Amino acid sequence: RKDRDIKLLLVGDVEKIEELLGDYSDVADRLEIQVASEIVEMDEPPALALKKKKDSSMRVAIDMVKAGRAQAAVSAGNTGALMAISRFVLKMFPGLDRPAICGELPTLSGHVRMLDLGANVDSSPDMLRQFAIMGSVLAAEVDDINEPSIGLLNIGAEDIKGSEVVKQASGLIADSGLNYQGYIEADEIYSGRVDVIVADGFSGNVSLKTSEGVVKFIM
C-alpha cells in the first residue's frame, strides 16, 4: 500500500493465505498467490528440507527468484533451511564460499551492518575476509556509502589481542583493498564508528543475543 511499484508473490496454502490477507481489494492487482504443497517446519534439519521438500513454500519462492519471476525472497521461517536452499538453488558468486546472516543494528549516528550473525559458527580467516567484502558491497549499494568502513570484532583493539583466526583475518582484510579500520570491541558496536562489523557466526550471534537480553533487562 505504501509503494505502488511493489508486487507480491505469496507462496503457500491458498486458503490460509487468503484467510490471513482479509480485505485486500485495493491492492489485488499487485498480489499473486503461488501454490506450494509443502511446508518447512521450524525444527526441521536444513538438509532434509533441501532433499525431501522440493515443493515447499520456501523452495518454490527461491525457485521463482532463480527463474527471474521475483527479485527477492522473504521468509520468516527456518533460517538454516533458507540458507541451505538458497545456496543450492541460487549458487554463490565466484570467490565466495558461504552465505552469511547480516543484520542492521542502530547506532548513535544511524545504523551499522553486522555479519555473520549465526549462519557460520566456525569461520576461517578467509571466510571473515569474504564477509567483509559482502558487507562492504551491501553497505555501498543499499546505504549508498562510498567506500564503507569495516571493523573486525575482537576482544581488544591491540594487534596482540584475539584468536589466531581473528589475527589472520585482520591481515587478509587489510590487504583486500577495503576501507578497513582495524579491530572493534563489543562495546563499540552501537557507536557508529564503522559502517560494517565483521564477526564469525558464533561471536556475532552471542553479541546480538546479549544486546537483546540487556534491552529486556532494562525494560
C-alpha positions, 0 to 999 in steps of 0.5 A, a space after each residue: 500500500 505504501 509503494 505502488 511499484 511493489 508486487 507480491 508473490 505469496 507462496 503457500 496454502 491458498 486458503 490460509 493465505 487468503 484467510 490471513 490477507 482479509 480485505 485486500 481489494 485495493 491492492 489485488 492487482 499487485 498480489 499473486 498467490 503461488 501454490 506450494 504443497 509443502 511446508 518447512 517446519 521450524 525444527 526441521 534439519 536444513 538438509 532434509 528440507 533441501 532433499 525431501 521438500 522440493 515443493 515447499 513454500 520456501 523452495 518454490 519462492 527461491 525457485 521463482 527468484 532463480 527463474 527471474 519471476 521475483 527479485 527477492 525472497 522473504 521468509 520468516 521461517 527456518 533460517 538454516 533451511 533458507 540458507 541451505 536452499 538458497 545456496 543450492 538453488 541460487 549458487 554463490 558468486 565466484 570467490 565466495 564460499 558461504 552465505 552469511 546472516 547480516 543484520 542492521 543494528 542502530 547506532 548513535 549516528 544511524 545504523 551499522 551492518 553486522 555479519 555473520 550473525 549465526 549462519 557460520 559458527 566456525 569461520 576461517 580467516 578467509 571466510 571473515 575476509 569474504 564477509 567483509 567484502 559482502 558487507 562492504 558491497 551491501 553497505 555501498 549499494 543499499 546505504 549508498 556509502 562510498 567506500 564503507 568502513 569495516 571493523 573486525 570484532 575482537 576482544 581488544 583493539 591491540 594487534 596482540 589481542 584475539 584468536 589466531 583466526 581473528 589475527 589472520 583475518 585482520 591481515 587478509 582484510 587489510 590487504 583486500 583493498 577495503 576501507 578497513 579500520 582495524 579491530 572493534 570491541 563489543 562495546 563499540 558496536 552501537 557507536 557508529 564508528 564503522 559502517 560494517 562489523 565483521 564477526 564469525 557466526 558464533 561471536 556475532 550471534 552471542 553479541 546480538 543475543 546479549 544486546 537483546 537480553 540487556 534491552 529486556 533487562 532494562 525494560 
